[in-house]
Amino acid sequence: MAEDRIYWCNLQWPPVITSYVGILPGQPVYGRVHIPGKTAAPGVTPGLSAQLGFGTTATPANWSWINAAFAYDVDGNDEFQASFGGALQPATYYYAYRYQYTNQGAAYVYGVLNGGPSDTIDLAQAGRWTVLPLADEITAANLQWPPVMTTEVYETPPLVYGRVWIPGNSDSNFPAHHLVVHAGVGAAANELAWYPAWYLTNYGAYNEFFCQFPATNLAGTFYYGFRYVYHGTSTVYGLRNGKNSTFLVSQAGTWVVIPEPAGVVVLLALLAWARASICRRDR
């Protein structure tokens, strides 16, 4: 019969996190633990608890620890999740999970990326959380949606959307201060026509903007994306792959404009002929 103790545990995901001073990372951190004959049962195992911790040295007693909540049953393991808290200064912090099972006493065992249990934390196998100074610049920008659109000539295309993140600005100002946004469209990167984009809402720390391109009477393939100008001097382009220093057609949205169906063209021609005939008879 298997011993009633923690047989295996780990820090499951993610291995690396980056955030900025004053902005806690939003993604949860996961850890898994296995007790033979116990964690395979649905729900959290009675007597089992977990905590997510972080610190700058290999001494767990000096770390900050946060209670983790049961998340899922995965492959016979209990999976826990927790999110970071606390006001931290720019630095590199290490993180790991620790587990306690009352059937084996009050001691904690530690789980890192390559597993556990262990009574110490190997920093080389711990997660790494980098907290960066808050930079007054556009950190992320994109063309959010749509990546492709198709219309006929004279048909108004769908709205296009873009998102931008300026730490300490877009997360608290709606829209961000000192930011001007346009969306551009054209047959080539040097043939773009730019139209004002308007603030719509916030998704977390990101401002979302939208723009309506006018219909065109030209059939062909056109490319579009967003241009974000901060403080009147810093310009970046938001495309499908994120922030770019130049407008890249290969990463832009694609708008395909097709000619009107032949039947419509013929019908319009017949209507024009009929109108002209009526006008001649009226003379």
Phi and psi in degrees as a GROMACS rama.xvg file:
@    title "Ramachandran Plot"
@    xaxis  label "Phi"
@    yaxis  label "Psi"
@TYPE xy
-66.355  145.323  ALA-2
-68.7616  139.622  GLU-3
-83.3166  80.7474  ASP-4
-155.656  167.065  ARG-5
-69.4655  115.803  ILE-6
-90.6444  -33.3531  TYR-7
-154.349  147.627  TRP-8
-159.233  164.699  CYS-9
-159.497  176.687  ASN-10
-100.089  113.484  LEU-11
-81.7357  -50.0683  GLN-12
-172.43  148.357  TRP-13
-89.2768  161.237  PRO-14
-79.2617  -24.164  PRO-15
-139.821  140.054  VAL-16
-137.213  140.637  ILE-17
-127.227  133.978  THR-18
-145.464  -178.152  SER-19
-121.306  154.336  TYR-20
-52.7638  129.097  VAL-21
83.996  -4.72022  GLY-22
-125.305  103.767  ILE-23
-72.5081  143.084  LEU-24
-62.5797  138.367  PRO-25
-84.2468  -22.5648  GLY-26
-76.7936  139.757  GLN-27
-68.2029  158.271  PRO-28
-112.566  134.358  VAL-29
-113.141  147.509  TYR-30
-140.71  148.526  GLY-31
-123.515  152.216  ARG-32
-145.874  145.021  VAL-33
-128.746  128.293  HIS-34
-123.685  115.091  ILE-35
-53.2819  129.628  PRO-36
77.7588  -0.473806  GLY-37
-121.564  -53.996  LYS-38
-72.1493  -12.4606  THR-39
-71.7702  -19.3511  ALA-40
-72.1558  148.638  ALA-41
-60.869  142.748  PRO-42
83.5232  179.272  GLY-43
-69.9701  143.325  VAL-44
-74.9513  127.602  THR-45
-56.1408  134.812  PRO-46
84.8687  -2.40775  GLY-47
-104.075  131.998  LEU-48
-138.493  161.873  SER-49
-142.435  152.522  ALA-50
-138.714  144.246  GLN-51
-98.0051  130.494  LEU-52
-129.008  157.761  GLY-53
-147.338  151.204  PHE-54
-171.954  -176.631  GLY-55
-110.474  -6.87402  THR-56
-126.627  177.705  THR-57
-88.9185  16.1542  ALA-58
-102.418  102.579  THR-59
-59.3872  -28.8308  PRO-60
-63.7865  -21.9007  ALA-61
-94.8612  2.23643  ASN-62
-86.0324  162.1  TRP-63
-93.3342  134.129  SER-64
-121.971  137.841  TRP-65
-124.463  130.418  ILE-66
-62.3118  133.852  ASN-67
-101.799  151.318  ALA-68
-103.619  146.342  ALA-69
-62.1783  136.03  PHE-70
-115.764  -55.5205  ALA-71
-148.901  160.598  TYR-72
-95.6608  122.792  ASP-73
-134.69  113.106  VAL-74
51.9343  43.2272  ASP-75
81.0388  5.44861  GLY-76
-112.035  155.58  ASN-77
-91.2914  129.306  ASP-78
-109.091  133.781  GLU-79
-113.844  160.017  PHE-80
-143.169  149.83  GLN-81
-156.386  161.438  ALA-82
-122.101  153.06  SER-83
-70.9921  152.861  PHE-84
-140.156  172.476  GLY-85
104.109  151.23  GLY-86
-96.8091  111.074  ALA-87
-113.497  152.098  LEU-88
-90.1869  160.63  GLN-89
-56.3602  125.729  PRO-90
-179.677  175.579  ALA-91
-105.048  125.558  THR-92
-114.875  149.415  TYR-93
-106.181  148.763  TYR-94
-139.187  154.881  TYR-95
-160.351  173.19  ALA-96
-107.256  151.512  TYR-97
-131.9  148.634  ARG-98
-128.494  147.375  TYR-99
-132.923  132.37  GLN-100
-128.492  116.535  TYR-101
-61.3859  -26.5139  THR-102
-69.3365  -13.832  ASN-103
-118.596  18.6971  GLN-104
103.997  -171.216  GLY-105
-92.8657  -5.41814  ALA-106
-71.5779  148.542  ALA-107
-93.7985  149.572  TYR-108
-120.194  152.963  VAL-109
-112.543  143.537  TYR-110
-125.027  129.741  GLY-111
-122.357  -167.699  VAL-112
-63.1688  -35.0888  LEU-113
-94.2923  13.343  ASN-114
108.512  -164.295  GLY-115
177.776  -170.627  GLY-116
-83.9027  155.022  PRO-117
-143.78  154.459  SER-118
-94.0944  6.38785  ASP-119
-137.628  172.699  THR-120
-116.703  121.608  ILE-121
-87.0108  109.084  ASP-122
-61.2207  -27.2296  LEU-123
-66.6073  -21.6944  ALA-124
-110.008  2.79123  GLN-125
-81.2189  161.166  ALA-126
-68.1656  156.801  GLY-127
-122.798  120.712  ARG-128
-113.244  115.149  TRP-129
-101.984  121.83  THR-130
-104.484  118.47  VAL-131
-101.025  153.959  LEU-132
-60.251  151.945  PRO-133
-75.6505  110.694  LEU-134
-94.1602  133.417  ALA-135
-84.9037  72.4704  ASP-136
-157.217  165.344  GLU-137
-72.6048  114.541  ILE-138
-89.1388  -36.7036  THR-139
-145.885  144.726  ALA-140
-156.977  152.952  ALA-141
-157.761  174.518  ASN-142
-98.8163  109.975  LEU-143
-78.0019  -45.1218  GLN-144
-170.711  146.242  TRP-145
-91.4238  157.377  PRO-146
-75.4343  -26.8721  PRO-147
-144.088  143.547  VAL-148
-146.48  150.266  MET-149
-132.342  131.503  THR-150
-139.621  169.594  THR-151
-89.4919  165.761  GLU-152
-59.7468  147.473  VAL-153
70.662  1.54624  TYR-154
-98.0863  129.967  GLU-155
-68.6801  129.632  THR-156
-77.081  167.474  PRO-157
-64.5445  161.055  PRO-158
-62.7017  148.227  LEU-159
-113.709  148.041  VAL-160
-127.695  144.175  TYR-161
-140.155  152.012  GLY-162
-125.138  150.27  ARG-163
-144.704  142.761  VAL-164
-125.287  122.209  TRP-165
-122.322  104.84  ILE-166
-53.3651  132.108  PRO-167
79.6841  -0.942753  GLY-168
-126.278  -64.9057  ASN-169
-67.1259  -20.4335  SER-170
-82.4704  -11.4172  ASP-171
-130.362  -5.6106  SER-172
-125.708  136.014  ASN-173
-129.91  87.6158  PHE-174
-87.1887  177.923  PRO-175
-60.1667  145.092  ALA-176
-72.0423  149.647  HIS-177
64.2186  24.7026  HIS-178
-117.997  131.103  LEU-179
-121.229  131.282  VAL-180
-125.641  133.671  VAL-181
-131.892  157.845  HIS-182
-117.079  137.407  ALA-183
-120.471  150.417  GLY-184
-145.291  143.205  VAL-185
-177.767  172.786  GLY-186
-79.1096  -13.9532  ALA-187
-155.628  166.461  ALA-188
-62.9497  -27.6574  ALA-189
-96.7224  11.9608  ASN-190
-126.214  29.784  GLU-191
-81.4578  136.465  LEU-192
-101.794  131.329  ALA-193
-106.965  135.932  TRP-194
-125.533  143.716  TYR-195
-59.8856  139.998  PRO-196
-108.78  147.546  ALA-197
-118.961  141.649  TRP-198
-64.5507  135.164  TYR-199
-111.398  -55.8759  LEU-200
-165.814  -178.057  THR-201
-116.281  137.289  ASN-202
-114.046  96.3124  TYR-203
64.7843  -125.787  GLY-204
-86.3779  -0.206538  ALA-205
-95.7197  131.658  TYR-206
-77.0753  137.097  ASN-207
-112.448  132.541  GLU-208
-118.563  158.769  PHE-209
-136.383  160.142  PHE-210
-148.095  145.938  CYS-211
-112.423  111.996  GLN-212
-76.8866  147.109  PHE-213
-75.3083  159.011  PRO-214
-65.7835  159.027  ALA-215
-128.794  151.931  THR-216
-97.3956  8.12037  ASN-217
-105.385  127.977  LEU-218
-83.2395  148.504  ALA-219
148.624  -168.494  GLY-220
-112.092  129.897  THR-221
-126.133  156.541  PHE-222
-121.799  144.271  TYR-223
-143.79  157.512  TYR-224
-172.355  -173.75  GLY-225
-111.747  150.868  PHE-226
-123.375  123.979  ARG-227
-114.45  123.181  TYR-228
-116.54  121.88  VAL-229
-113.771  130.917  TYR-230
57.9727  19.5752  HIS-231
76.3289  -0.858283  GLY-232
-128.286  -36.2721  THR-233
-91.3257  115.848  SER-234
-118.09  129.172  THR-235
-132.27  159.335  VAL-236
-113.917  131.18  TYR-237
-97.7402  114.806  GLY-238
-125.748  -173.113  LEU-239
-61.2386  -31.3332  ARG-240
-90.9317  5.37512  ASN-241
109.364  -145.692  GLY-242
-80.4216  135.636  LYS-243
-137.458  150.623  ASN-244
-84.2457  -18.2118  SER-245
-134.266  163.633  THR-246
-83.8248  115.175  PHE-247
-106.048  115.398  LEU-248
-58.4562  -34.8403  VAL-249
-65.4662  -19.798  SER-250
-113.11  3.22723  GLN-251
-81.2382  164.654  ALA-252
-70.2554  155.518  GLY-253
-118.725  124.768  THR-254
-113.504  114.81  TRP-255
-100.672  120.822  VAL-256
-109.757  119.477  VAL-257
-104.118  151.966  ILE-258
-64.618  159.743  PRO-259
-63.162  147.174  GLU-260
-55.3375  146.862  PRO-261
-56.6447  -37.741  ALA-262
-60.9957  -37.5672  GLY-263
-67.1828  -41.1378  VAL-264
-62.4114  -44.651  VAL-265
-62.5658  -43.0324  VAL-266
-61.6629  -43.3188  LEU-267
-63.1586  -38.1195  LEU-268
-65.4466  -41.1448  ALA-269
-64.427  -40.9826  LEU-270
-63.1614  -41.3313  LEU-271
-63.6574  -41.7935  ALA-272
-63.1335  -41.8804  TRP-273
-64.0152  -41.4111  ALA-274
-63.4139  -41.4713  ARG-275
-64.3385  -38.2741  ALA-276
-66.0162  -40.5253  SER-277
-64.2805  -40.7935  ILE-278
-63.9568  -36.7546  CYS-279
-67.4991  -38.1194  ARG-280
-69.2063  -30.7449  ARG-281
-71.4915  -17.7049  ASP-282
